[in-house]
């Protein structure tokens, strides 16, 4: 009996120690598990935040807006930053598409000084460039220049010239073909990439200004309409060029003729370069003796946007001698009387009022006219001698 009692106490003592060890182990395991859980939880939380931050970065606080400068030079610097790099790699299709989306917004108009885009369509050099240099002198920030010449033409200009680095990517142009319209749309599209350009003037190497820059600038910027010749000519050189194959999209009653030397407001310029429907029809059915440059834009504007146009051009030319080409002017033609007759010898409507100031530019002036034009320039064009 004594041995059994001793054995019982030994077993009980062993079991008690074993139970106590189990409690210790359980507590130890619990503490270790809790610690690991906390560590893993914190790690996963930090990992999640890192991933979230990389996928969904928090918006940063933008810098405070800078106050608008009251200095005109500072404003000009702002809008000059919007000038497109002239030589780009865009195809015509890409260029037209991009330009068609460059629509002016009100906040742009508040920040940008409106500019007149002077677009020169030429085969090669600009022999009257010194006259334009004098005309534009002192008016930086109020104009842009774009030159479309033959792609093989090479010319070196000084960096001080207003024509320096103003050539756009071009293609060969052939008189009387649709390549003329392609070049015009190319010029418009490049100019439209600058949001500050609001008026667009197509010029040739034989064009001259008829007034000082401020007069021309104010006339265009303040005009309620564009200046594109568009009229119904019942003669053979007019309706006689219409092709019945254009029907029913373009009817003969829609057909219009006009000078290719236009001036367009930005809204109308966007419409012209955005068109694909009517351009495709003209490109197929308006071939010589139908001249696309004399009919495409006048007909397009007449059909879709007549309220935006004054139906007259601001570029004077002399057709009095007849024939397929206008009269060309030489050195002996340049007199004060001759130029003043062009400047004030007509009547037209401007913003609902009759005026004698109808033409701002004139064309077909040969290189030999440069010297006499520079001579009369201080008096008629307002620049320094």
Secondary structure, DSSP 8 states (H G I E B T S, - for coil): -HHHHHHHHHHHHHHHHHHHHHHHHHHHHHHHHHHHHHHHHHHHHHHHHHHHHHHS-------------S-HHHHHHHHHTT---SS----HHHHHHHHHT----HHHHHHS--EEEEEEE-SS--TTHHHHHHHHTT-TTSEEEEEE--TT------TTSTTTT-B-------TTSTHHHHHHHHHHHHHHTSTTEEEEEEEETT-EESS-HHHHHHHHHT-SSBB---B---STTTGGG--GGGTTTS-GGG--B--S--EEEHHHHHHHHH--HHHHHHHHH--TTS-HHHHHHHHHHHHH-GGGB-S--SEE---TT-SSS---B-GGG--HHHHHHHHHS--EEETTEEES---SEE--B-GGGHHHHHHHHHHHT----
